[in-house]
Amino acid sequence: MRRSVHRLKVKLRRLWLSKTCLLCGVAVIDEQPICEPCKLDLPWLQHGCQFCALPIPAGERSCHQCQQQLQPFRQAAAAWSYGFPVSTLISRFKYNSQWPYGRLLAQMLAEYLEFEYQEGRLIKADYLLAVPLANKRQRQRGYNQAQMIAQWLSRDLHIPLLYKTAQRIRYTSIQQGLTASQRHRNMRNAFRIVQPEQVVGRHIAIVDDVLTTGATCAALTRSLLAAGASRVDVYCLARTGFAAG
């Protein structure tokens, strides 16, 4: 009798967990809707700059830009290089409201960050803070993809998420297509910390979807440090190989 009950429980659990891989459509029985071959085929960031996560050759520790001038944030962590199919999944999540892709990527990013904590390559933050959108863009899109990623990470990593701590006080041009110097000028004085008491003496991790030149996260970092944060890191899904310009 007990054996039959156990078999029934196992069968029900398999039915509950049964999904199809979001990338190839094959049936999977797992907590995540992705099969192991597709997961292994993702463009995992194998070698990144220890400061800004820019993809660099194996054996090197930092990129040329960070050797010349460090970003204001202490460390960036990204699970993937911004390439296919991750770039497509992020685009579908960000622009087409396909939430399952974002949830899947956030789950895998959380696993990656946990591994980095355990290996001592990354210090766990006190709080998470999503890059805020300007009100106009938030109304146009209807949601903030960085906020959604941060909410999922907060739940998976057990790190509190700060809400309404930072505001985007200046509507900026879309960063896509701009050079590095243009991006930094575009983001100057774009953020304000409206609840500084929440960040004083705290280690904050900024959450965004893609890190390109780092201009947006750098601008928010400067505001956080000016408000009294002790350290600022960046957590993002993917890092581009953007060339400075």
C-alpha positions as CSV (number, residue, x, y, z in Angstrom):
1,M,0.0,0.0,0.0
2,R,2.8,2.4,1.0
3,R,4.6,1.6,-2.2
4,S,1.5,2.4,-4.3
5,V,1.0,5.7,-2.5
6,H,4.7,6.6,-3.1
7,R,4.4,5.7,-6.8
8,L,1.3,7.9,-7.0
9,K,3.1,10.8,-5.3
10,V,6.1,10.4,-7.7
11,K,3.7,10.3,-10.7
12,L,1.8,13.4,-9.6
13,R,5.1,15.3,-8.9
14,R,6.3,14.4,-12.4
15,L,3.0,15.6,-13.9
16,W,3.3,18.9,-11.9
17,L,6.9,19.5,-12.9
18,S,6.4,18.4,-16.5
19,K,7.2,21.3,-18.9
20,T,8.6,21.9,-22.3
21,C,11.9,23.5,-22.9
22,L,11.4,27.2,-23.8
23,L,14.2,27.0,-26.4
24,C,13.7,23.7,-28.2
25,G,10.3,22.5,-27.1
26,V,11.4,19.1,-25.8
27,A,9.6,17.8,-22.7
28,V,11.5,18.4,-19.5
29,I,10.8,17.3,-15.9
30,D,12.6,19.9,-13.9
31,E,12.1,23.0,-11.8
32,Q,13.1,25.1,-14.8
33,P,11.6,25.0,-18.3
34,I,14.9,24.4,-20.1
35,C,16.5,21.1,-21.1
36,E,20.1,20.4,-20.1
37,P,21.6,20.6,-23.6
38,C,20.0,24.0,-24.3
39,K,21.2,25.2,-20.9
40,L,24.8,24.1,-21.6
41,D,24.6,25.8,-25.0
42,L,23.8,29.2,-23.6
43,P,26.7,31.8,-24.0
44,W,27.9,31.5,-20.4
45,L,30.4,34.2,-19.6
46,Q,33.5,32.1,-19.0
47,H,36.1,34.9,-18.7
48,G,35.1,38.4,-17.7
49,C,36.9,41.5,-16.3
50,Q,36.9,41.1,-12.5
51,F,35.6,44.7,-12.2
52,C,33.1,45.3,-15.0
53,A,32.5,41.7,-16.4
54,L,33.6,42.7,-19.9
55,P,34.4,39.4,-21.8
56,I,38.2,39.2,-22.0
57,P,40.7,36.4,-23.0
58,A,41.4,33.6,-20.6
59,G,44.2,34.4,-18.2
60,E,43.6,38.1,-18.1
61,R,42.0,39.6,-14.9
62,S,40.8,43.0,-16.1
63,C,39.9,44.8,-19.3
64,H,42.0,47.6,-20.8
65,Q,39.4,50.2,-19.9
66,C,39.3,49.3,-16.2
67,Q,43.1,49.3,-16.2
68,Q,42.9,52.9,-17.2
69,Q,40.0,54.0,-15.1
70,L,37.7,51.9,-12.9
71,Q,33.9,52.1,-12.9
72,P,32.4,53.7,-9.8
73,F,30.8,50.4,-8.9
74,R,33.0,47.8,-7.2
75,Q,32.1,44.7,-9.2
76,A,29.7,43.6,-11.9
77,A,28.4,40.1,-12.3
78,A,26.8,38.7,-15.4
79,A,25.8,35.2,-16.2
80,W,26.1,35.4,-20.0
81,S,27.8,37.2,-22.9
82,Y,25.1,39.0,-24.9
83,G,24.7,36.6,-27.7
84,F,22.2,34.2,-29.2
85,P,19.9,32.8,-27.8
86,V,20.2,34.9,-24.6
87,S,19.9,38.2,-26.6
88,T,16.7,36.9,-28.2
89,L,15.2,35.8,-24.9
90,I,15.9,39.1,-23.3
91,S,14.4,41.0,-26.2
92,R,11.2,38.9,-26.1
93,F,11.0,39.5,-22.3
94,K,11.8,43.2,-22.5
95,Y,9.9,44.3,-25.5
96,N,7.2,41.6,-26.0
97,S,6.0,41.0,-22.5
98,Q,7.0,37.3,-22.6
99,W,7.5,36.9,-18.9
100,P,8.5,33.2,-18.8
101,Y,11.8,34.0,-20.6
102,G,12.6,36.6,-18.0
103,R,11.7,34.4,-15.1
104,L,13.9,31.6,-16.5
105,L,16.9,33.8,-17.0
106,A,16.5,35.3,-13.5
107,Q,16.4,31.8,-12.0
108,M,19.6,30.8,-13.8
109,L,21.2,34.2,-12.8
110,A,20.3,33.5,-9.2
111,E,22.0,30.1,-9.4
112,Y,25.1,31.7,-11.0
113,L,25.3,34.4,-8.2
114,E,24.9,31.8,-5.5
115,F,27.9,29.9,-7.0
116,E,29.9,33.1,-7.1
117,Y,29.1,33.8,-3.4
118,Q,30.1,30.2,-2.4
119,E,33.4,30.5,-4.4
120,G,34.3,33.8,-2.7
121,R,34.4,35.7,-6.0
122,L,31.5,37.9,-5.0
123,I,30.2,39.3,-1.7
124,K,26.5,39.0,-1.1
125,A,24.8,42.4,-1.1
126,D,22.6,43.8,1.7
127,Y,20.0,45.0,-0.7
128,L,19.0,44.9,-4.3
129,L,17.9,48.0,-6.3
130,A,16.5,47.9,-9.8
131,V,17.5,50.6,-12.3
132,P,14.5,52.8,-12.4
133,L,12.8,53.8,-15.6
134,A,11.7,57.3,-16.4
135,N,7.9,57.8,-15.8
136,K,7.3,58.4,-19.5
137,R,9.0,55.2,-20.5
138,Q,7.4,53.2,-17.8
139,R,3.9,54.3,-19.0
140,Q,4.9,53.5,-22.6
141,R,6.1,50.0,-21.8
142,G,3.8,49.3,-18.9
143,Y,6.5,47.6,-16.8
144,N,10.1,47.9,-15.8
145,Q,12.0,44.7,-16.8
146,A,14.8,45.4,-14.3
147,Q,12.3,45.6,-11.5
148,M,10.9,42.3,-12.4
149,I,14.3,40.7,-12.6
150,A,15.1,42.2,-9.2
151,Q,11.9,40.9,-7.6
152,W,12.7,37.3,-8.8
153,L,16.3,37.6,-7.6
154,S,15.2,38.9,-4.3
155,R,13.0,35.9,-3.8
156,D,15.6,33.4,-5.0
157,L,18.6,34.9,-3.2
158,H,16.8,36.0,-0.1
159,I,18.1,39.6,-0.4
160,P,15.7,42.4,0.4
161,L,14.6,44.6,-2.5
162,L,14.5,48.4,-2.1
163,Y,11.4,50.1,-3.6
164,K,11.1,53.8,-4.4
165,T,14.6,54.5,-3.1
166,A,15.9,55.9,-6.3
167,Q,14.1,58.0,-9.0
168,R,15.0,58.7,-12.6
169,I,14.6,62.5,-12.6
170,R,15.6,63.2,-16.1
171,Y,14.2,61.7,-19.3
172,T,17.1,60.5,-21.3
173,S,17.5,59.4,-24.9
174,I,17.5,55.7,-25.7
175,Q,21.0,54.4,-25.1
176,Q,21.0,52.0,-28.0
177,G,23.2,53.2,-30.9
178,L,25.2,55.7,-28.8
179,T,28.9,55.5,-28.3
180,A,30.4,55.0,-24.8
181,S,31.1,58.8,-24.3
182,Q,27.6,59.7,-25.6
183,R,26.0,57.2,-23.2
184,H,27.9,58.7,-20.2
185,R,26.9,62.2,-21.1
186,N,23.3,61.1,-21.7
187,M,23.1,59.7,-18.2
188,R,24.7,62.6,-16.3
189,N,22.6,63.6,-13.3
190,A,19.8,61.2,-14.3
191,F,19.1,59.8,-10.8
192,R,18.2,61.0,-7.4
193,I,18.2,59.0,-4.1
194,V,14.9,60.0,-2.4
195,Q,15.3,57.7,0.7
196,P,19.1,58.0,1.5
197,E,18.5,56.5,5.0
198,Q,17.9,53.1,3.3
199,V,21.4,53.0,1.7
200,V,23.7,54.7,4.3
201,G,26.4,52.2,5.2
202,R,24.9,49.5,3.0
203,H,26.2,47.2,0.3
204,I,23.8,47.7,-2.6
205,A,23.5,45.6,-5.8
206,I,22.0,47.4,-8.8
207,V,19.9,45.0,-11.0
208,D,19.6,45.5,-14.8
209,D,19.0,43.3,-17.8
210,V,22.1,44.1,-20.0
211,L,25.3,45.9,-19.1
212,T,26.9,47.6,-22.1
213,T,29.2,50.5,-21.4
214,G,28.0,50.7,-17.8
215,A,26.9,54.3,-18.2
216,T,23.5,53.9,-16.6
217,C,24.7,51.8,-13.7
218,A,27.7,54.1,-13.2
219,A,25.4,57.1,-12.9
220,L,23.1,55.4,-10.4
221,T,26.2,54.2,-8.5
222,R,27.5,57.7,-8.1
223,S,24.2,58.8,-6.7
224,L,24.1,55.9,-4.2
225,L,27.7,56.5,-3.1
226,A,27.0,60.2,-2.6
227,A,24.0,59.2,-0.5
228,G,26.2,57.1,1.8
229,A,26.2,53.6,0.4
230,S,29.4,51.7,1.4
231,R,29.6,49.6,-1.7
232,V,27.8,49.2,-5.0
233,D,27.8,46.1,-7.3
234,V,25.9,45.4,-10.5
235,Y,24.0,42.2,-11.2
236,C,22.7,41.7,-14.7
237,L,21.7,38.9,-17.1
238,A,24.2,39.6,-19.8
239,R,27.3,41.6,-20.7
240,T,28.0,42.9,-24.1
241,G,31.5,43.1,-25.7
242,F,30.9,46.9,-26.4
243,A,33.9,48.7,-27.6
244,A,34.5,52.1,-25.9
245,G,34.0,55.1,-28.1
